[in-house]
Amino acid sequence: MDKVEREQLKHDRFVEEVTHSVEYAVGHKKQVTLYGSIAVAVLVVGFGAWYYMGKQAEARQADLREAILIQDAAVGPGSNPYLKTFPSQAEKEAAALKAFSALAAKHGSNEVGAVAKYYQGVIYADQGKYAEAETNFKAAIDTGDKDYGSLAKYSLAQMYARQNKKDEAEKLLRSLVGSPTILVSKEQAEIELAKLIAPAKPDEAKKLLEPLRTSERSTVSRWAVTAYGDAKLK
């Protein structure tokens, strides 16, 4: 997904990105991240909306932006003084975990704290530290509102599927199908659920994917077609 200029969080961009997320935003998640359905840009512009709702969110917004700049930094040598870089991926992840941990400790009772926990979960999951990732994803689910909690729930389902904990993953995905949010759409959850259950329940997987393959929303149809083929459904 294209990076958003962090310093210019405009309301029209917020509307554009959130609308895009409903059009199955998982299709545009960063390739370097194995888990998490929504890219950094959507979360940042989402919190940008808080700025327009009241100045009380400014401090939280600034703290979140600083942490995400680390998460979004480049790896390798860099000569641009305005672009944050790290010598290695390991150093970048360590710095990001430190920043998000501090953010969660400072803002643990609100949405910024929940998103900090979510990103800690993402980083730990990418590192294969599943116990730590699970703890943070669950904390994000428990402390976040429905919208941001759904991100953590979706990512936790992906991680469970990767660990072959299919029953746990299926339960989470079915709950998202039944209660979609602006950040995890029903179509997104249905496609992920179909991919998960296809080996054991091909008929149900086919039933989920068939109407989505002909969706008027091109991103939805494209990912449904891909999932249909990958699952070798007939």
DOSE-842431 format. One line per 8 residues: number of its first residue (from 0); their letters; for each residue z, y, x of N, C-alpha, C. Coordinates in Angstrom, 2 decimals, always signed. Each point is the difference from the previous one (the first is absolute). Layout:
residues N
NUM	A	Z,Y,X,Z,Y,X,Z,Y,X  ...
This chain:
residues 234
0	MDKVEREQ	+0.00,-1.19,+0.85,+0.00,+1.19,-0.85,+0.00,+1.24,+0.89  -0.76,+1.04,-0.38,-0.02,+1.23,+0.76,+1.38,+0.63,+0.02  +0.37,+0.58,+1.14,+1.31,+0.65,+0.12,-0.03,+1.35,-0.70  +1.11,+0.31,-0.62,+0.13,+1.29,-0.69,+0.68,+0.97,+0.95  -0.44,+1.23,+0.02,+0.67,+1.02,+0.79,+1.40,+0.19,-0.55  +1.01,-0.40,+0.81,+1.36,-0.04,-0.51,+0.53,+1.39,-0.36  -0.51,+1.03,+0.69,+0.55,+1.33,-0.22,-0.53,+0.66,-1.26  -1.01,-0.58,-0.63,-0.60,+0.63,-1.17,+0.00,-0.97,-1.18
8	LKHDRFVE	+1.15,-0.11,-0.63,+0.18,-0.93,-1.10,-0.33,+0.72,-1.30  -1.26,+0.03,-0.36,-0.45,+0.73,-1.18,+0.10,-0.86,-1.25  +0.26,+0.63,-1.11,+0.18,-0.74,-1.25,-1.26,-0.73,-0.41  -1.18,+0.61,+0.21,-1.23,-0.68,-0.40,-0.22,-1.25,+0.82  +0.43,+0.01,+1.27,-0.12,-1.18,+0.85,+0.95,-1.09,-0.50  +1.17,+0.40,-0.45,+0.96,-0.95,-0.56,-0.61,-0.73,-1.19  -0.59,+0.77,-0.92,-0.62,-0.61,-1.18,-1.12,-0.94,+0.42  -0.80,+0.43,+0.96,-1.13,-0.83,+0.46,+0.48,-1.31,+0.58
16	EVTHSVEY	+1.04,+0.05,+0.86,+0.47,-1.21,+0.66,+0.69,-0.96,-0.96  +0.81,+0.55,-0.91,+0.69,-0.88,-0.94,-1.01,-0.66,-0.94  -0.99,+0.76,-0.45,-1.05,-0.60,-0.83,-0.72,-1.09,+0.77  -0.23,+0.25,+1.28,-0.68,-0.98,+0.83,+0.84,-1.27,+0.14  +1.32,+0.16,+0.06,+0.86,-1.17,+0.14,-0.09,-0.90,-1.21  -0.18,+0.58,-1.17,-0.15,-0.80,-1.21,-1.30,-0.80,+0.06  -0.97,+0.53,+0.72,-1.27,-0.71,+0.18,+0.13,-1.03,+1.12  +1.10,-0.67,+0.02,+0.29,-1.08,+0.95,+0.02,+0.47,+1.45
24	AVGHKKQV	+1.02,+0.78,+0.28,+0.14,+0.64,+1.31,+0.17,-0.99,+1.14  +0.34,-1.22,-0.31,+0.14,-0.98,+1.07,-1.29,-0.18,+0.77  -1.11,+0.33,-0.60,-1.27,-0.11,+0.70,-0.14,+0.96,+1.14  +0.89,+0.98,+0.09,-0.11,+1.01,+1.04,+1.23,+0.06,+0.89  +0.81,-1.04,+0.00,+1.18,+0.03,+0.85,-0.40,-0.13,+1.46  +0.86,+0.47,+0.88,-0.32,+0.00,+1.41,-0.13,-1.43,+0.53  -1.00,-0.21,+0.85,-0.23,-1.32,+0.54,+1.12,-0.43,+0.94  +0.70,+0.96,+0.62,+1.07,-0.37,+0.92,+1.24,-0.47,-0.73
32	TLYGSIAV	+0.04,+0.16,-1.32,+1.18,-0.39,-0.77,-0.30,-1.22,-0.84  +0.81,-1.05,+0.14,-0.22,-1.22,-0.76,+0.60,+0.10,-1.39  +1.00,+0.84,-0.15,+0.73,+0.06,-1.25,+0.02,+1.43,-0.52  +0.11,+0.14,-1.31,+0.08,+1.32,-0.59,-1.31,+0.39,-0.64  +0.01,+0.27,-1.30,-1.25,+0.21,-0.71,-0.50,+1.42,+0.05  +0.88,+0.94,+0.30,-0.39,+1.38,-0.03,+0.09,+0.58,+1.40  -1.04,+0.68,+0.44,-0.01,+0.58,+1.34,+0.93,+1.20,+0.06  +0.29,+0.42,+1.22,+0.92,+1.11,+0.22,-0.39,+1.23,-0.79
40	AVLVVGFG	-1.29,+0.27,-0.07,-0.46,+1.24,-0.65,+0.48,+0.11,-1.43  -0.06,-1.09,-0.75,+0.39,+0.06,-1.41,+1.48,+0.30,-0.14  +0.83,-0.62,+0.85,+1.42,+0.27,-0.06,+0.31,+1.45,+0.34  -0.66,+0.51,+1.02,+0.27,+1.36,+0.41,-0.42,+0.99,-1.07  -1.19,-0.16,-0.54,-0.42,+0.95,-1.03,+0.82,-0.18,-1.26  +0.48,-1.22,-0.24,+0.88,-0.22,-1.14,+1.26,+0.83,+0.13  +0.59,-0.03,+1.17,+1.17,+0.82,+0.21,-0.38,+1.48,+0.05  -1.26,+0.28,+0.32,-0.45,+1.37,-0.04,+0.13,+0.59,-1.39
48	AWYYMGKQ	-0.14,-0.84,-1.01,+0.15,+0.49,-1.38,+1.40,+0.52,-0.24  +0.98,-0.57,+0.68,+1.37,+0.49,-0.15,+0.08,+1.47,+0.40  -0.78,+0.39,+1.00,+0.03,+1.38,+0.47,-0.37,+0.95,-1.12  -0.94,-0.41,-0.81,-0.44,+0.86,-1.09,+1.00,-0.01,-1.16  +0.86,-0.99,-0.03,+0.99,-0.09,-1.08,+1.27,+0.77,+0.34  +0.23,+0.31,+1.25,+1.20,+0.74,+0.35,+0.27,+0.01,+1.47  +0.57,+1.07,+0.47,+0.26,+0.17,+1.42,+1.07,-0.95,+0.53  +0.79,-0.60,-0.91,+1.09,-0.85,+0.45,-0.49,-1.21,+0.78
56	AEARQADL	-1.27,-0.32,-0.13,-0.54,-1.18,+0.70,-0.52,+0.34,+1.39  +0.02,+1.26,+0.39,-0.63,+0.40,+1.26,+0.59,-0.71,+1.21  +1.31,-0.09,+0.08,+0.63,-0.63,+1.15,-0.34,-1.48,+0.08  +0.06,-0.67,-1.14,-0.35,-1.43,-0.02,-1.46,-0.19,+0.37  -0.86,+0.87,-0.51,-1.43,-0.08,+0.29,-0.27,+0.16,+1.49  +0.69,+0.95,+0.62,-0.19,+0.24,+1.42,+0.46,-1.19,+0.83  +1.14,-0.57,-0.36,+0.51,-1.17,+0.71,-0.96,-1.18,-0.13  -0.50,-0.20,-1.20,-0.93,-1.10,-0.23,-1.29,+0.21,+0.79
64	REAILIQD	-0.49,+1.22,-0.01,-1.24,+0.29,+0.71,+0.12,-0.29,+1.49  +1.14,+0.36,+0.59,+0.21,-0.25,+1.42,-0.01,-1.50,+0.31  +0.66,-0.78,-0.85,+0.04,-1.45,+0.22,-1.39,-0.61,-0.14  -0.75,+0.46,-0.98,-1.33,-0.56,-0.24,-0.98,+0.41,+1.09  +0.20,+1.17,+0.60,-0.84,+0.38,+1.13,+0.15,-0.98,+1.16  +1.20,-0.53,+0.15,+0.22,-1.03,+1.03,-0.69,-1.29,-0.41  +0.19,-0.42,-1.24,-0.62,-1.22,-0.50,-1.52,+0.08,+0.08  -0.54,+1.20,-0.16,-1.44,+0.19,-0.04,-0.58,+0.39,+1.36
72	AAVGPGSN	+0.81,+0.01,+1.05,-0.43,+0.45,+1.31,-1.00,-0.97,+0.63  -0.75,+0.53,+0.95,-0.95,-0.82,+0.75,+0.71,-0.73,+1.13  -0.64,-1.04,+0.49,+0.52,-0.76,+1.14,-1.00,+0.11,+1.13  +0.49,+0.34,+1.19,-0.88,+0.14,+1.15,+0.04,+1.41,+0.55  -0.71,+0.23,+1.10,+0.00,+1.34,+0.61,-0.63,+1.03,-0.92  +0.54,+1.19,+0.01,-0.54,+1.07,-0.83,+0.19,+1.34,+0.66  -0.97,+0.89,-0.17,+0.06,+1.31,+0.62,+0.22,+1.11,-1.03  -0.03,-0.35,-1.28,+0.18,+1.00,-1.04,+1.48,+0.26,-0.20
80	PYLKTFPS	+0.48,+1.21,+0.29,+1.44,+0.28,-0.12,+0.49,-0.02,-1.44  -0.92,+0.07,-0.97,+0.38,+0.02,-1.40,-0.02,-1.40,-0.63  -0.40,-1.00,+0.76,-0.07,-1.36,-0.50,+1.07,-0.84,+0.67  +0.91,-0.52,-0.80,+1.08,-0.83,+0.55,-0.57,-1.35,+0.43  +0.32,-0.42,+1.21,-0.48,-1.28,+0.52,+1.15,-0.74,+0.67  -0.16,-1.33,+0.12,+0.97,-0.82,+0.70,-0.74,-0.89,+1.00  +0.63,-0.31,+1.12,-0.67,-0.84,+1.00,-0.32,-1.41,-0.49  +0.82,-0.52,-0.91,-0.21,-1.37,-0.49,+0.41,-0.10,-1.46
88	QAEKEAAA	-0.50,-1.05,-0.66,+0.35,-0.25,-1.39,+1.49,-0.28,-0.14  +0.57,-0.71,+0.97,+1.43,-0.33,-0.05,+0.86,+1.26,+0.02  -0.38,+0.96,+0.86,+0.76,+1.25,+0.07,-0.15,+0.81,-1.28  -1.19,-0.02,-0.55,-0.22,+0.71,-1.27,+0.85,-0.61,-1.11  +0.01,-1.33,-0.10,+0.77,-0.66,-1.05,+1.49,+0.25,+0.18  +0.47,+0.00,+1.24,+1.42,+0.26,+0.25,+0.37,+1.42,-0.44  -0.86,+0.95,+0.30,+0.25,+1.39,-0.38,-0.05,+0.17,-1.52  -0.95,-0.68,-0.63,-0.11,+0.09,-1.46,+1.21,-0.61,-0.68
96	LKAFSALA	+0.45,-1.16,+0.48,+1.19,-0.63,-0.58,+1.23,+0.90,+0.15  +0.12,+0.64,+1.15,+1.13,+0.90,+0.22,-0.05,+1.18,-0.97  -1.20,+0.56,-0.17,-0.16,+1.15,-0.90,+0.27,-0.38,-1.45  -0.54,-1.13,-0.44,+0.20,-0.41,-1.39,+1.44,-0.44,-0.25  +0.64,-0.58,+1.00,+1.40,-0.39,-0.14,+0.87,+1.24,-0.18  -0.26,+1.03,+0.78,+0.75,+1.26,-0.13,-0.26,+0.64,-1.35  -1.25,-0.10,-0.45,-0.38,+0.58,-1.29,+0.71,-0.72,-1.14  +0.08,-1.32,+0.08,+0.67,-0.78,-1.03,+1.49,+0.30,-0.04
104	AKHGSNEV	+0.59,+0.20,+1.19,+1.43,+0.31,+0.06,+0.28,+1.38,-0.59  -0.90,+0.93,+0.21,+0.19,+1.37,-0.46,-0.31,+0.18,-1.48  -1.01,-0.74,-0.48,-0.47,+0.18,-1.38,+0.03,-1.31,-0.77  +0.98,-0.84,+0.26,+0.01,-1.33,-0.58,+0.10,-0.07,-1.50  +0.47,+1.05,-0.64,+0.21,-0.04,-1.44,-1.15,+0.58,-0.82  -1.10,+0.36,+0.66,-1.13,+0.56,-0.74,-1.30,-0.66,+0.42  -1.11,+0.50,-0.51,-1.28,-0.65,+0.23,-0.45,+0.03,+1.45  +0.35,+1.05,+0.74,-0.36,+0.04,+1.42,+0.67,-1.16,+0.73
112	GAVAKYYQ	+1.26,-0.25,-0.33,+0.70,-1.13,+0.61,-0.64,-1.32,-0.35  -0.44,-0.14,-1.24,-0.67,-1.24,-0.42,-1.30,-0.22,+0.75  -0.78,+1.06,+0.18,-1.25,-0.12,+0.72,+0.25,-0.30,+1.48  +1.07,+0.56,+0.55,+0.36,-0.32,+1.38,+0.29,-1.49,+0.15  +0.73,-0.55,-0.96,+0.28,-1.44,+0.01,-1.30,-0.81,-0.14  -0.88,+0.49,-0.86,-1.29,-0.67,-0.19,-0.77,-0.07,+1.31  -0.07,+1.11,+0.73,-0.76,+0.00,+1.25,+0.68,-0.81,+1.09  +1.32,-0.05,-0.01,+0.68,-0.90,+0.92,-0.42,-1.44,-0.30
120	GVIYADQG	-0.07,-0.33,-1.29,-0.43,-1.34,-0.38,-1.41,-0.30,+0.47  -0.90,+0.97,-0.14,-1.38,-0.18,+0.44,-0.07,-0.28,+1.50  +0.72,+0.79,+0.77,-0.03,-0.17,+1.46,+0.58,-1.35,+0.40  +1.14,-0.36,-0.57,+0.61,-1.29,+0.33,-0.91,-1.16,-0.41  -0.65,+0.12,-1.15,-0.89,-1.08,-0.44,-1.17,-0.15,+0.95  -0.56,+1.11,+0.46,-1.10,-0.06,+0.97,+0.44,-0.64,+1.31  +1.30,+0.16,+0.32,+0.53,-0.60,+1.22,+0.39,-1.46,-0.19  -0.09,-0.50,-1.23,+0.40,-1.37,-0.27,+1.49,-0.18,-0.15
128	KYAEAETN	+0.73,+1.11,-0.15,+1.45,-0.06,-0.19,+0.27,+0.00,-1.51  -0.20,-1.14,-0.60,-0.02,-0.08,-1.45,+1.35,+0.22,-0.66  +1.08,-0.44,+0.63,+1.32,+0.22,-0.58,+0.32,+1.48,-0.10  -0.29,+0.73,+1.08,+0.24,+1.45,+0.00,-0.91,+0.70,-0.99  -1.25,-0.47,-0.07,-0.95,+0.60,-0.94,+0.45,-0.22,-1.44  +0.45,-1.21,-0.30,+0.45,-0.30,-1.35,+1.18,+0.87,-0.41  +0.95,+0.18,+0.91,+1.16,+0.83,-0.28,-0.41,+1.43,-0.36  -0.94,+0.55,+0.77,-0.42,+1.38,-0.24,-0.87,+0.14,-1.24
136	FKAAIDTG	-0.88,-0.97,-0.25,-0.80,+0.06,-1.22,+0.89,-0.06,-1.23  +0.99,-0.89,+0.02,+0.90,-0.13,-1.14,+0.83,+1.28,-0.20  +0.40,+0.62,+1.10,+0.74,+1.26,-0.10,-0.87,+1.08,-0.63  -1.28,+0.02,+0.36,-0.93,+0.98,-0.58,-0.19,-0.26,-1.49  -0.07,-1.26,-0.39,-0.13,-0.36,-1.41,+1.24,+0.45,-0.78  +1.16,-0.23,+0.58,+1.25,+0.31,-0.69,+0.27,+1.50,-0.11  -0.41,+0.76,+1.01,+0.34,+1.43,+0.02,-1.14,+0.90,-0.44  -1.23,-0.49,+0.04,-1.12,+0.83,-0.38,-0.22,+0.02,-1.50
144	DKDYGSLA	-0.77,+0.99,-0.48,-0.35,+0.00,-1.40,-1.08,-1.05,-0.26  -0.45,-0.09,-1.23,-0.96,-1.05,-0.36,-1.26,+0.07,+0.84  -0.52,+1.20,+0.20,-1.26,+0.14,+0.73,+0.12,-0.42,+1.45  +0.95,+0.59,+0.72,+0.12,-0.31,+1.42,+0.63,-1.37,+0.23  +0.84,-0.44,-0.92,+0.53,-1.35,+0.10,-1.08,-1.05,-0.13  -1.04,+0.32,-0.77,-1.10,-0.95,-0.18,-0.75,-0.25,+1.31  -0.06,+0.98,+0.87,-0.65,-0.19,+1.29,+0.73,-1.04,+0.82  +1.33,+0.12,+0.02,+0.80,-0.95,+0.75,-0.10,-1.40,-0.60
152	KYSLAQMY	-0.03,-0.06,-1.33,-0.12,-1.29,-0.68,-1.33,-0.67,+0.33  -1.06,+0.78,+0.01,-1.34,-0.53,+0.31,-0.06,-0.49,+1.44  +0.54,+0.78,+0.92,+0.00,-0.38,+1.41,+0.84,-1.24,+0.24  +1.14,-0.08,-0.69,+0.85,-1.18,+0.14,-0.73,-1.24,-0.52  -0.75,+0.15,-1.08,-0.78,-1.13,-0.53,-1.03,-0.45,+1.03  -0.67,+0.95,+0.64,-0.98,-0.34,+1.04,+0.67,-0.76,+1.14  +1.17,+0.44,+0.39,+0.70,-0.64,+1.10,+0.43,-1.41,-0.39  +0.52,-0.16,-1.23,+0.37,-1.33,-0.46,-1.21,-0.93,-0.01
160	ARQNKKDE	-1.13,+0.50,-0.45,-1.21,-0.83,-0.02,-0.38,-0.44,+1.40  +0.14,+0.91,+0.95,-0.33,-0.31,+1.39,+0.95,-1.06,+0.57  +1.23,-0.03,-0.52,+0.99,-0.99,+0.43,-0.09,-1.29,-0.82  -0.95,-0.07,-0.89,-0.19,-1.14,-0.89,+1.14,-0.13,-1.02  +0.67,+1.11,-0.29,+1.02,+0.03,-1.06,-0.70,+0.43,-1.29  -0.83,-0.87,-0.50,-0.91,+0.38,-1.08,+0.72,+0.26,-1.32  +1.05,-0.74,-0.27,+0.73,+0.22,-1.26,+0.60,+1.41,-0.05  +0.61,+0.41,+1.12,+0.59,+1.33,+0.07,-1.07,+1.08,-0.12
168	AEKLLRSL	-1.12,-0.21,+0.71,-1.09,+0.97,-0.05,-0.59,+0.10,-1.41  -0.17,-1.15,-0.63,-0.58,+0.00,-1.36,+0.89,+0.74,-0.98  +1.29,-0.19,+0.10,+0.93,+0.67,-0.91,-0.11,+1.52,+0.13  -0.07,+0.48,+1.24,-0.11,+1.44,+0.22,-1.32,+0.55,-0.52  -1.09,-0.71,+0.26,-1.31,+0.48,-0.42,-0.13,+0.00,-1.52  +0.56,-1.01,-0.65,-0.06,-0.02,-1.48,+0.80,+1.17,-0.58  +1.09,+0.35,+0.65,+0.77,+1.14,-0.50,-0.79,+1.29,+0.15  -0.81,+0.10,+1.06,-0.83,+1.19,+0.20,-1.16,+0.03,-0.99
176	VGSPTILV	-0.55,-1.16,-0.33,-1.05,-0.05,-1.02,+0.56,+0.48,-1.33  +1.22,-0.41,-0.31,+0.62,+0.39,-1.26,+0.49,+1.43,-0.03  +0.30,+0.56,+1.17,+0.50,+1.38,+0.08,-0.69,+0.74,+1.13  -1.28,+0.29,-0.16,-0.73,+0.72,+1.06,+0.51,+1.43,+0.15  -0.28,+0.61,+1.12,+0.40,+1.38,+0.25,-1.21,+0.79,+0.49  +0.20,+1.27,+0.20,-1.09,+0.83,+0.49,-0.38,-0.35,+1.44  +0.91,-0.64,+0.72,-0.25,-0.36,+1.39,-0.37,-1.46,+0.19  +0.28,-0.85,-0.96,-0.44,-1.40,+0.02,-0.57,-0.28,-1.38
184	SKEQAEIE	-1.31,+0.03,-0.11,-0.64,-0.16,-1.30,+0.04,-1.45,-0.48  -0.22,-0.18,-1.29,-0.04,-1.34,-0.57,-1.12,-0.82,+0.64  -1.15,+0.64,+0.21,-1.14,-0.72,+0.59,+0.32,-0.47,+1.41  +0.67,+0.84,+0.76,+0.38,-0.35,+1.37,+0.91,-1.22,+0.00  +1.00,+0.03,-0.87,+0.94,-1.13,-0.07,-0.69,-1.26,-0.50  -0.92,+0.14,-0.96,-0.72,-1.17,-0.52,-0.87,-0.65,+1.07  -0.67,+0.80,+0.79,-0.85,-0.55,+1.06,+0.84,-0.74,+1.03  +1.11,+0.60,+0.40,+0.87,-0.65,+0.98,+0.60,-1.28,-0.58
192	LAKLIAPA	+0.36,+0.04,-1.27,+0.55,-1.20,-0.65,-1.05,-1.10,-0.07  -1.21,+0.36,-0.35,-1.08,-1.00,-0.09,-0.24,-0.67,+1.35  +0.01,+0.79,+1.06,-0.18,-0.56,+1.34,+1.11,-0.99,+0.34  +1.22,+0.34,-0.43,+1.15,-0.84,+0.31,-0.05,-1.33,-0.74  -0.31,+0.03,-1.29,+0.12,-1.20,-0.84,-1.28,-0.82,-0.06  -1.10,+0.51,+0.56,-1.29,-0.69,-0.12,+0.03,-1.47,+0.43  +0.64,-0.36,+1.11,+0.00,-1.42,+0.40,+0.64,-0.92,-1.02  +1.10,+0.44,-0.63,+0.73,-0.86,-0.93,-0.38,+0.24,-1.46
200	KPDEAKKL	-0.44,+1.21,-0.32,-0.31,+0.36,-1.38,-1.36,+0.71,-0.06  -1.07,-0.71,+0.34,-1.32,+0.64,+0.06,-0.47,+0.58,-1.33  +0.34,-0.65,-1.10,-0.45,+0.50,-1.30,+0.65,+1.35,-0.33  +1.28,+0.13,+0.30,+0.66,+1.27,-0.26,-0.51,+1.08,+0.95  -0.23,-0.38,+1.25,-0.52,+0.97,+0.96,-1.37,+0.51,-0.45  -0.83,-0.90,-0.47,-1.32,+0.38,-0.49,+0.11,+0.92,-1.21  +0.94,-0.30,-0.89,+0.20,+0.82,-1.19,+0.43,+1.42,+0.37  +0.78,+0.12,+1.06,+0.44,+1.32,+0.46,-1.15,+0.79,+0.62
208	LEPLRTSE	-0.84,-0.69,+0.76,-1.02,+0.69,+0.77,-1.29,+0.29,-0.77  -0.32,-0.83,-0.96,-1.28,+0.14,-0.72,-0.22,+1.41,-0.54  +0.91,+0.55,-0.79,-0.24,+1.34,-0.54,-0.01,+1.09,+1.06  +0.70,-0.24,+1.10,+0.06,+1.02,+1.06,-1.27,+0.02,+0.83  -0.71,-1.11,+0.06,-1.24,-0.04,+0.78,-1.06,+0.93,-0.56  +0.08,+0.29,-1.30,-0.98,+0.88,-0.64,+0.61,+1.34,-0.39  +1.10,+0.33,+0.62,+0.66,+1.27,-0.29,-0.92,+1.17,+0.34  +0.10,+1.07,-0.78,-0.78,+1.20,+0.27,+0.51,+0.71,+1.25
216	RSTVSRWA	+1.21,-0.30,+0.41,+0.55,+0.59,+1.22,-0.46,-0.84,+1.18  -0.82,+0.58,+0.82,-0.68,-0.74,+1.06,+0.96,-0.66,+0.98  +1.10,+0.67,+0.34,+0.93,-0.59,+0.95,+0.66,-1.24,-0.58  +0.35,+0.06,-1.27,+0.61,-1.15,-0.67,-0.98,-1.16,-0.04  -1.23,+0.26,-0.42,-0.99,-1.08,-0.11,-0.31,-0.60,+1.37  -0.10,+0.84,+1.01,-0.31,-0.50,+1.34,+1.08,-0.94,+0.52  +1.27,+0.40,-0.17,+1.07,-0.85,+0.49,+0.20,-1.24,-0.86  -0.29,+0.09,-1.27,+0.07,-1.18,-0.86,-1.07,-1.01,+0.38
224	VTAYGDAK	-1.20,+0.49,+0.28,-1.09,-0.88,+0.43,+0.35,-0.67,+1.32  +0.55,+0.76,+0.93,+0.40,-0.55,+1.29,+1.07,-1.07,-0.17  +1.01,+0.29,-0.83,+1.08,-0.96,-0.25,-0.54,-1.26,-0.66  -0.93,+0.17,-0.92,-0.62,-1.14,-0.70,-0.69,-0.91,+1.01  -0.75,+0.61,+0.91,-0.72,-0.79,+1.01,+0.95,-0.66,+0.98  +1.00,+0.74,+0.46,+0.95,-0.55,+0.97,+0.77,-1.19,-0.60  +0.27,+0.08,-1.29,+0.74,-1.08,-0.65,-0.88,-1.19,-0.36  -1.32,+0.16,+0.24,-0.98,-1.07,-0.29,+0.08,-0.47,-1.46
232	LK	+0.13,+0.97,-0.89,+0.04,-0.32,-1.43,-1.41,-0.24,-0.51  -0.13,-0.86,-1.00,-1.31,-0.31,-0.58,+0.02,+0.26,-1.49
